[in-house]
Amino acid sequence: MTAALISWGKGRRAAAAIGAVSLGLITLSACEKPTALATVTVGSTTVTSEATKGCDGDGEALDQAKFRSCLSNQGGKTITVSPGEKVRVGVEPDIAERGWLAFAGEGGQGVSKTHQTYRTIDSSQLFLKQDPQTGQTSTLKQVTLQVAEFPKDGGQIPATIFHFTLKQKD
């Protein structure tokens, strides 16, 4: 009987060791570099997004073709904005360290490059579209807000672009 208990105890320890090793391997395989996030807040509503698919150069400047393609992207997570309401844009500290900017609408209205983690934009200009031929201004119902992270080397072509849809509340 004693031999059976000793044998059973060794089997249990071996199973526990195999389980610990398996768990360790699963944990290691799940370790990936965390994805950077950008956040937009309007009033008490907040949306957070990862970089737009195909618009993340992993810290390096996007090539020209990818950059042009990313600039023409529409969409992203949606948030509603009342006329005159403030749009707050936030980024993670590592993005702020490299520098970033946010812009929206047909004319690219927004904020200049910053190294802060948080900026506020007055929405009154974001929904305006000016006709280049007549100069007349019209109001859009929705625009795409783009948050562009600059590359590690300090270049001027963004490394990452995040997209959000701003819908103007009626």
TORDRENPA-958728 format. One record per residue (C-alpha): residue in one letter; residue number from 1; y, x, z. Coordinates in pm, whole numbers, plus 50000, padded with zeros to 5 digits. Each point is the difference from the previous one (the first is absolute). Last residue first. Layout:
# TORDRENPA-958728
(A,NUM,(Y,X,Z))
...
//
This chain:
# TORDRENPA-958728
(D,170,(56724,47100,46471))
(K,169,(49838,50310,50154))
(Q,168,(50015,50304,49778))
(K,167,(49663,50159,49948))
(L,166,(49966,50374,50064))
(T,165,(49685,50151,49853))
(F,164,(49894,50336,50144))
(H,163,(49894,50319,49821))
(F,162,(49923,50346,50143))
(I,161,(50056,50315,49793))
(T,160,(49862,50346,50073))
(A,159,(50080,50352,49884))
(P,158,(50346,49919,49873))
(I,157,(50170,50206,49727))
(Q,156,(50291,50198,50149))
(G,155,(49811,50300,50131))
(G,154,(50004,50098,50370))
(D,153,(49668,50190,49986))
(K,152,(49830,49743,50224))
(P,151,(50077,49719,49755))
(F,150,(50252,49717,50048))
(E,149,(49889,49659,50124))
(A,148,(50119,49699,49799))
(V,147,(50028,49651,50150))
(Q,146,(50023,49735,49730))
(L,145,(50128,49648,50058))
(T,144,(49889,49766,49724))
(V,143,(50235,49709,49943))
(Q,142,(49985,49622,50037))
(K,141,(50210,49693,49921))
(L,140,(50254,50203,49802))
(T,139,(50373,49932,50017))
(S,138,(50217,50040,49693))
(T,137,(50286,50236,49924))
(Q,136,(50201,50001,49680))
(G,135,(50083,50338,49848))
(T,134,(49961,49851,49653))
(Q,133,(49785,50263,49832))
(P,132,(49842,50170,50303))
(D,131,(49914,49667,50166))
(Q,130,(50019,50066,50373))
(K,129,(49715,49899,50227))
(L,128,(50059,49931,50368))
(F,127,(49716,49947,50248))
(L,126,(50041,50328,50190))
(Q,125,(50375,49976,50046))
(S,124,(50009,49739,50280))
(S,123,(49690,50150,50164))
(D,122,(50195,50241,50220))
(I,121,(49765,50294,50047))
(T,120,(49900,50146,50337))
(R,119,(49830,50337,50027))
(Y,118,(49725,50145,50222))
(T,117,(49806,50325,50028))
(Q,116,(50305,50212,49925))
(H,115,(49988,50280,49744))
(T,114,(50205,49811,49744))
(K,113,(50049,49977,49626))
(S,112,(50255,49738,49899))
(V,111,(49960,49632,50072))
(G,110,(49947,49701,49778))
(Q,109,(50096,49853,49668))
(G,108,(49768,50094,49713))
(G,107,(50192,49813,49735))
(E,106,(49729,49746,49924))
(G,105,(49909,49941,50358))
(A,104,(49888,50227,50278))
(F,103,(50042,50344,50153))
(A,102,(49868,50196,50297))
(L,101,(50032,50374,50057))
(W,100,(49791,50276,50150))
(G,99,(50020,50346,50154))
(R,98,(49736,50262,50079))
(E,97,(50041,49960,50378))
(A,96,(50034,49623,49965))
(I,95,(49657,49983,49836))
(D,94,(49847,50201,50287))
(P,93,(50178,49775,50253))
(E,92,(49847,49677,49861))
(V,91,(50221,49765,49802))
(G,90,(50220,49703,50082))
(V,89,(50204,49757,49793))
(R,88,(50217,49730,50154))
(V,87,(50134,49728,49773))
(K,86,(50308,49830,50144))
(E,85,(50069,49635,49914))
(G,84,(50293,49910,49773))
(P,83,(49804,49732,49814))
(S,82,(49666,49931,50174))
(V,81,(49717,50244,49925))
(T,80,(49632,49916,49961))
(I,79,(49733,50274,50015))
(T,78,(49726,50081,49752))
(K,77,(49754,50289,49995))
(G,76,(50003,50181,49668))
(G,75,(50135,49871,49675))
(Q,74,(50130,50162,49687))
(N,73,(49925,50342,49860))
(S,72,(50252,50140,49749))
(L,71,(50094,50292,50222))
(C,70,(49632,50083,50051))
(S,69,(49940,50030,49625))
(R,68,(50301,50226,49959))
(F,67,(49875,50224,50285))
(K,66,(49644,50005,49862))
(A,65,(50127,50116,49662))
(Q,64,(50237,50259,50149))
(D,63,(49745,50157,50238))
(L,62,(50026,49892,50362))
(A,61,(50140,50268,50231))
(E,60,(49752,50141,50253))
(G,59,(49952,49861,50351))
(D,58,(49682,49809,49921))
(G,57,(50130,49893,49656))
(D,56,(49978,49632,50090))
(C,55,(50108,49745,49738))
(G,54,(49662,49909,49850))
(K,53,(49946,49719,50248))
(T,52,(50329,49924,50177))
(A,51,(50040,50205,50316))
(E,50,(49883,49822,50314))
(S,49,(50184,49691,50114))
(T,48,(50149,49840,50308))
(V,47,(50162,49658,50021))
(T,46,(50225,49885,50284))
(T,45,(50151,49660,50079))
(S,44,(50240,49958,50294))
(G,43,(50316,50020,49792))
(V,42,(49906,50197,49691))
(T,41,(49779,50302,50060))
(V,40,(49860,50237,49737))
(T,39,(49746,50269,50090))
(A,38,(49875,50309,49819))
(L,37,(49662,50154,50070))
(A,36,(49832,50336,49943))
(T,35,(49622,49999,49969))
(P,34,(49809,50181,50270))
(K,33,(49799,50300,49877))
(E,32,(49640,49900,50022))
(C,31,(49751,50009,50283))
(A,30,(49730,49738,49937))
(S,29,(49746,50266,49901))
(L,28,(50058,50178,50331))
(T,27,(49938,49683,50202))
(I,26,(49683,49923,49809))
(L,25,(49877,50354,50055))
(G,24,(50073,49980,50373))
(L,23,(49823,49666,50029))
(S,22,(49694,50145,49830))
(V,21,(50002,50303,50231))
(A,20,(50029,49775,50306))
(G,19,(49719,49772,49878))
(I,18,(49772,50297,49931))
(A,17,(50069,50131,50351))
(A,16,(49931,49659,50155))
(A,15,(49675,49971,49805))
(A,14,(49896,50347,50118))
(R,13,(50086,49912,50360))
(R,12,(49797,49678,49975))
(G,11,(49703,50184,49849))
(K,10,(50014,50261,50277))
(G,9,(50005,49725,50267))
(W,8,(49700,49822,49840))
(S,7,(49800,50327,50002))
(I,6,(50086,50060,50366))
(L,5,(49908,49641,50084))
(A,4,(49666,50027,49814))
(A,3,(49917,50331,50170))
(T,2,(50067,49839,50340))
(M,1,(49762,49716,49917))
//
